[in-house]
């Protein structure tokens, strides 16, 4: 489930977390892959989601590669 500002991610413990990004992240709605760029081993506010509309990390729609979306909150 994703919009252009939120996505629900599942943790390794099968817990679901609503992740809100700062500003719009248009690729989030049609993402095929979502990665996390975290400063620590725990994902926190200020880390980033790396979002691509391709399963291989390339962006078909923009051609500029994956989009980086700053995490505003995790619920």
N, C-alpha and C positions, 0 to 999 in steps of 0.2 A: 504494500500500500504506500503510495507516494503522491505528493503534490509538488509544487515548485518551491515550497518552504519547509515541508516536513516529510519524514519517512519513518516507518516502523522497522527497526532492526531487531534481530533475534540474537541473543548472546549464546555463548557456549553452554550455558545452563538452561537453555530453552526459555529464557525470560525475554519478554518483548519490551522494547524501549522506544518511545517516541523521540526522535531526534529532530530538533528545529534548527534551521540554518539562518544566518544573518542575511537578509535580503533575498531576492529571488534567485533560484538555482534552476533554470529552465530544463537542464538535462536530467534533473532528478526525477521528473515525472515519467520519463521513458527509459530510465537507466536499465541496462542489462548487467552492468558490473558496478559495484560500489566498494571502494577501498577506504581505509582509514589511515590518515597521516597523524600520528600521535607522538607527543614529546616523551611520553612515559608508557608503561605497559597498560595503563588504564586510560580509556577514552574519556576526555573531559571537555568542558566548554573551552573554546579557543583552539581546539584541534580542528582538523579539516576532513571532510569527506571528499574522496576523489571519485568522480562520477563519469561514466561513459555510456553512450547508447549502443556500444558494441560489446560483445562478449570477450573481445580480444584487446580491449583497452584503447581502441581508436574511436574517434567520433565521426560518424557518417554524416551527420547533419551540418556540422561546422567545419570539419576538416582540420581543426586546430589541436586535436588531442583531447584528453580528459579535462573536465571542468573541476576546479577546486572550489569547494563551498565551506565556509567557516561555520563551525558548530556554535550555535548561540545557546542552546539548552538541551538537556537530556532528561526525560521524564519517565 
